[in-house]
């Protein structure tokens, strides 16, 4: 038998050499190959999970249908079910005319993102703030879908205008700003004192022939495009798309526009907002908030959040027989409503954050959503009930706003990490055992 093996080795030296190499590799590299397989397994599992974490999960069409179509319509034409109840009307995206932009024609992606995340003051366009209403990835998915309704964006790359630094010296000279206000006939729409009561105010319509009103400059911090001097300068320069508010960038130089911006802000009853579109500390609860350009009045009653809670829960019935909110909605789960509320509607905890006080007031008055309309249009909430419910929703947002939000990992991700680690350990041990046996055999 040994003679046969010897002859085999002599006759097949190449085969014998290959076997020797394989045996040597198995012995030398057992400690490396097994851990490498473990690391590869761990990497594949982790990368798969990380990709799914950054994946919006829902298409722009799905996000639009869920959050936007009720007002702006399925095809972006501003004809959603709720549009008939809203004033001002939702924007028709197919026109390519956007109210708020930092360019002279089309908005940038950043402009649209800003409108989505921060809303538009004085309208029912809510603020879908990052991680509160929509995540950053979801908004990045939604923006191009909104643009897809109009071919005006095809091949276009809009550029922002250059904003000069505010000049306090110009701001001190309001005489120049007042002269420009008169010379440019701003008072025809906005009135001599800026109260939105000019001789043309009652005749104003947008590009779709919907009646609109001139803004009341005496109301501080509620301009649609923002209320800092830079925001007003930009609005004066580019105008407000689809409205009679013209662009003056070609007719006035930078110093004149800045002087006019300072004068416009001086007409308000208090100093302008320093934070532009950001929320005020009082959550849009100005004591003398007159709004001036809207068709409905903010509720003016003495609000009681406890009564509002009872109305939402159904402990105290609505006077006209409307169903309690908790039948479909929850508010902070067990923190505010012991039963947790119904599963059909969204949680109302951040409703105040999204719609602000004015928006919620109009919402409670008109009930614009199709699933709620049949329940409440014939059984509307009274003015006092709207005030109490509004006070309760405001209090829940204040409570949740004081909490510290911490990031947490998905349980599935933790399990994935554990599987990867166990795979590395098990394959490493297998390599150690295999290497030891090979060395003993050798």
PyMOL commands that set and color helices and strands:
alter all, ss='L'
color gray80, all
select helices_A, chain A and resi 2-11+13-54+60-67+69-72+81-85+93-95+109-118+136-147+151-153+168-172+174-183+187-190+201-203+229-238+254-266+305-313+325-327+333-335+351-366+370-376+383-401+411-441
alter helices_A, ss='H'
color red, helices_A
deselect
rebuild
show_as cartoon
